[in-house]
Amino acid sequence: MTGPPPVRPVPALRRWATDPLVPVPLLAAGATVAAAYGHVLTWAVLGGLAGYTLSGSV
């Protein structure tokens, strides 16, 4: 019986991309942009829901 398989080193780019702190600034930037275009996004969502309802998909 042998021991556990050897652990491979994780590439630096993958480690950086999967770090828990990376999504925080990205979500903050997205929230800022969404707040700036809130009125447009509201009408887009309402229009999509109205189209879905009127198409008989409900």
C-alpha positions in Angstrom: 0.0 0.0 0.0 1.4 3.4 -0.9 0.9 6.8 0.6 -1.3 9.7 -0.7 -0.6 11.0 -4.2 1.9 14.0 -4.3 0.4 17.4 -4.2 0.9 19.5 -7.4 1.8 23.1 -7.0 -0.9 25.5 -8.0 0.0 28.1 -10.7 0.2 31.7 -9.5 -2.5 32.9 -11.9 -5.0 30.3 -10.8 -4.2 31.0 -7.1 -4.8 34.7 -7.7 -8.0 34.2 -9.7 -9.5 31.9 -7.0 -8.4 34.0 -4.0 -11.5 34.9 -1.9 -10.6 38.6 -1.9 -10.7 39.0 -5.7 -14.5 39.1 -6.2 -14.9 41.9 -3.6 -13.6 44.7 -5.8 -15.2 43.3 -8.9 -18.6 43.1 -7.2 -18.1 46.7 -5.8 -17.4 48.0 -9.3 -20.4 46.1 -10.7 -22.6 47.6 -8.0 -21.4 51.1 -8.8 -22.1 50.7 -12.5 -25.5 49.1 -11.7 -26.4 52.0 -9.4 -25.4 54.5 -12.2 -27.7 52.7 -14.7 -30.4 51.7 -12.3 -33.2 53.4 -14.2 -32.3 51.7 -17.4 -31.9 48.3 -15.7 -35.3 48.7 -14.0 -37.1 49.3 -17.3 -35.1 46.5 -19.0 -36.2 44.0 -16.3 -39.8 45.2 -16.3 -39.9 45.0 -20.1 -38.5 41.5 -20.0 -41.1 40.3 -17.5 -43.9 41.9 -19.4 -42.8 40.2 -22.6 -42.6 36.9 -20.8 -46.0 37.3 -19.4 -47.6 38.5 -22.7 -46.1 35.6 -24.7 -48.1 33.1 -22.7 -45.2 31.5 -21.1 -46.7 31.9 -17.6 
